[in-house]
Amino acid sequence: MLYTREIIQKIWDAQGYGNLAVWADGTTATIAPGETPEKGGKAPLAIFKPIPLVAGFSMLDFATHNTALLDHIETTIREAGGEIERD
């Protein structure tokens, strides 16, 4: 199961290192921009670009409690066919 705030924290941590790929089984990986990774022959559900999503927040807590950001993450995952829960 994927959890929204956990993904936001991982996006936050990926800032300056690359993008965050998220798979349906809950695994994530920081990847280079433009990279199209696979795990077990499966592409990720989503690849999030950290800077546009979380760089505007001065603290992680602000990002993890921002309704618009939470909704964006959940919508992206659900539209890709994944299941996500707000934790």
Rosetta blueprint (number, residue, H / E / L):
1 M L
2 L E
3 Y E
4 T H
5 R H
6 E H
7 I H
8 I H
9 Q H
10 K H
11 I H
12 W H
13 D H
14 A H
15 Q L
16 G L
17 Y L
18 G L
19 N E
20 L E
21 A E
22 V E
23 W L
24 A L
25 D L
26 G L
27 T L
28 T E
29 A E
30 T E
31 I E
32 A L
33 P L
34 G L
35 E L
36 T L
37 P L
38 E L
39 K E
40 G L
41 G L
42 K E
43 A L
44 P L
45 L L
46 A E
47 I E
48 F E
49 K L
50 P H
51 I H
52 P H
53 L H
54 V H
55 A L
56 G L
57 F L
58 S L
59 M L
60 L H
61 D H
62 F H
63 A H
64 T H
65 H L
66 N L
67 T H
68 A H
69 L H
70 L H
71 D H
72 H H
73 I H
74 E H
75 T H
76 T H
77 I H
78 R H
79 E H
80 A L
81 G L
82 G L
83 E L
84 I E
85 E E
86 R L
87 D L
